[in-house]
Amino acid sequence: MNKFYVYKYIRSKNSKHGPAGSPYYIGKGCGKRAWSIKGHRIKPPVNTDNIIFISTGISNEEALCLEKSLIKQYGRIDLGTGCLWNMTDGGDNPPGMKGKHHSAKSKTKMRAAKLGKKTGPHSAEWNANISKSQTGKVVSPETCALISKNHNHPKNLYTPEWCEKVSKSKIGKKRPDMLSGSEHQKKCAASNKGGKRSPETILKMREAAKKREAKKRNKT
């Protein structure tokens, strides 16, 4: 199918690698590839006017050939031959890590980069800053509808077989933090002490209890 295209990212200002308007990346793809951050080592320009399509509606083989030709024409920064940040000569489908392994040197570098970095739990100050930044934000009806649509997508819904399998795997098991006398139970008891349930909550609890009893009777 002739659904592929070749594109270039151009510079918005002068740099030591090239003047404004010169390309800094050549790529090929289809669909939303040219605008997508995922899978790109080089981030797309913030200003989409700096994404230029060189050729569209071509086959994959034609796109690969043109990509390789343009990278050769403009040259690569890493090789000292030109103005592009491309790390390969092009002409191949994007390489992946499937079936490959990181070298010992790469692993050491990756480990060193992550040493000392906290991934959680976050500090109280960090949580406060996030909370402050989100306060007052209103999600548009369009966004709500999109989230709801994605949440209810068939791919995101559990099948009855899966639910039954999970249910059976948990029968007879108790969470350690929910056992009588556990720290979790003590905290829950302390937080609920003196609290009064609303009529709506009481009604819901009664309905839930009735359903549980009915379920037990059906099993016996």
C-alpha positions in Angstrom: 0.0 0.0 0.0 1.2 3.5 -0.8 0.5 5.0 2.6 4.1 5.9 3.6 5.8 9.3 3.6 9.2 10.9 4.1 9.6 14.0 6.3 12.2 16.3 7.8 12.4 18.4 11.0 13.9 21.8 10.3 15.6 24.2 12.7 13.7 27.3 13.9 16.9 29.2 14.6 20.6 29.2 13.7 22.8 26.7 15.5 26.4 25.5 15.2 25.2 22.5 13.2 23.2 24.5 10.7 21.2 27.7 9.9 17.6 28.3 10.5 15.5 26.3 8.0 18.1 23.6 7.6 16.9 20.0 8.4 18.1 18.3 11.6 16.3 15.0 11.2 15.1 12.9 8.3 12.5 10.2 8.8 9.9 8.0 7.2 6.7 6.5 8.4 2.9 6.4 8.1 -0.1 7.6 10.2 1.0 9.9 13.0 4.7 8.9 13.0 6.0 12.4 12.1 4.2 14.0 15.1 4.7 11.2 17.6 7.2 11.5 20.5 7.0 7.7 21.1 9.8 5.8 19.3 11.6 9.0 18.4 15.1 9.6 19.8 14.8 13.2 18.4 11.7 15.0 19.6 9.4 16.5 17.0 9.4 20.3 16.7 6.9 22.1 19.0 5.9 24.2 16.0 4.4 21.7 13.6 5.2 24.2 10.7 8.7 22.9 11.1 7.7 19.4 10.1 8.1 19.3 6.3 6.8 16.4 4.2 9.1 15.7 1.3 7.1 12.9 -0.3 3.7 11.3 0.5 1.6 8.5 -0.7 4.5 6.2 -1.5 5.4 2.6 -0.8 7.5 1.5 2.1 10.4 0.5 -0.2 10.3 3.9 -1.9 10.2 5.7 1.5 13.2 3.7 2.8 15.1 4.5 -0.4 14.3 8.2 -0.3 15.2 8.4 3.4 18.6 6.8 2.8 19.3 9.2 -0.1 18.4 12.3 1.9 20.5 11.3 4.9 23.4 10.8 2.6 22.8 14.1 0.9 22.6 16.2 4.2 25.1 14.2 6.2 25.2 13.2 9.9 26.4 15.2 12.9 27.8 12.1 14.7 30.0 11.3 11.7 31.0 14.9 11.1 29.5 14.8 7.6 26.5 17.1 7.9 23.6 18.7 9.8 21.4 15.7 10.7 21.0 14.1 14.2 20.1 10.7 12.6 22.2 7.9 14.1 21.9 5.6 11.1 22.2 5.9 7.3 18.5 5.1 7.0 17.0 2.6 4.5 16.0 0.2 7.2 12.9 -0.3 9.3 13.4 1.2 12.8 15.7 -1.2 14.7 14.4 -2.7 18.0 15.9 -4.4 21.0 14.0 -7.7 20.3 16.4 -10.5 20.5 19.3 -8.2 21.5 21.0 -7.7 24.8 22.6 -4.6 26.4 26.4 -4.8 26.7 28.1 -4.8 30.1 29.2 -1.3 29.4 25.7 -0.1 28.6 24.3 -1.8 31.7 27.0 0.0 33.9 26.0 3.4 32.4 22.3 2.7 32.9 22.9 1.7 36.5 25.1 4.8 37.2 22.4 7.1 35.7 19.7 5.7 38.0 21.8 5.6 41.2 20.6 7.9 43.9 17.4 8.8 42.0 14.2 8.3 44.0 11.1 6.9 42.2 8.9 7.1 45.3 7.4 7.6 47.8 7.5 11.3 47.0 8.2 13.9 49.6 5.4 15.9 51.2 6.7 19.0 49.4 6.5 17.2 46.0 3.0 16.0 46.7 1.9 19.5 47.8 3.3 21.0 44.6 1.5 18.5 42.4 -1.7 19.0 44.3 -1.4 22.8 43.9 -0.7 22.5 40.2 -3.9 20.4 39.7 -6.2 22.5 42.0 -8.9 24.3 40.0 -8.3 22.4 36.8 -11.5 21.4 35.0 -11.6 18.5 32.6 -13.6 19.4 29.5 -16.7 17.4 28.5 -14.9 16.3 25.4 -12.0 14.9 27.5 -14.3 13.2 29.9 -16.1 11.5 27.0 -12.8 10.4 25.5 -11.6 8.9 28.8 -15.0 7.2 29.3 -14.8 5.8 25.8 -11.3 4.4 26.3 -12.1 3.0 29.7 -15.1 1.1 28.3 -13.3 -0.1 25.2 -13.7 -3.9 24.7 -9.9 -4.3 25.0 -10.0 -2.7 28.5 -12.8 -4.8 29.8 -12.2 -8.0 31.7 -13.9 -11.1 30.3 -16.2 -13.2 32.6 -13.7 -16.1 32.4 -10.9 -13.9 33.6 -13.0 -12.5 36.5 -14.1 -16.0 37.6 -10.4 -17.1 37.5 -9.3 -14.2 39.7 -12.2 -14.8 42.1 -11.4 -18.5 42.5 -7.7 -17.7 43.1 -8.6 -15.4 46.1 -11.1 -17.7 47.8 -9.9 -18.5 51.3 -7.0 -16.0 51.2 -6.8 -13.1 53.5 -4.7 -10.0 53.2 -2.1 -9.7 56.0 -3.0 -6.1 56.5 -6.7 -6.9 57.0 -6.2 -9.5 59.7 -7.7 -8.8 63.1 -5.3 -6.7 65.2 -3.2 -5.5 62.3 -1.8 -2.0 62.1 -4.1 -1.3 59.1 -7.2 -2.3 61.1 -6.2 -0.2 64.1 -5.8 2.8 61.8 -9.2 2.2 60.2 -10.9 1.8 63.6 -9.3 5.0 64.9 -10.4 7.0 61.8 -14.0 5.7 62.0 -14.4 6.2 65.7 -17.2 8.5 66.4 -18.2 8.8 62.8 -21.8 8.4 61.7 -22.9 6.8 58.5 -25.3 8.7 56.2 -28.8 7.1 55.5 -27.6 6.5 51.9 -24.5 4.6 53.1 -26.6 2.5 55.6 -29.0 1.6 52.8 -26.2 0.6 50.5 -24.7 -1.6 53.2 -28.0 -3.3 53.8 -28.4 -4.0 50.1 -24.9 -5.4 49.8 -25.5 -7.6 52.9 -28.8 -8.9 51.3 -26.9 -9.8 48.1 -24.2 -11.6 50.0 -26.8 -13.7 51.9 -28.7 -14.5 48.7 -25.5 -15.6 47.0 -24.7 -17.9 50.0 -28.2 -19.4 49.8 -27.8 -20.1 46.0 -24.5 -21.9 46.6 -26.0 -24.2 49.3 
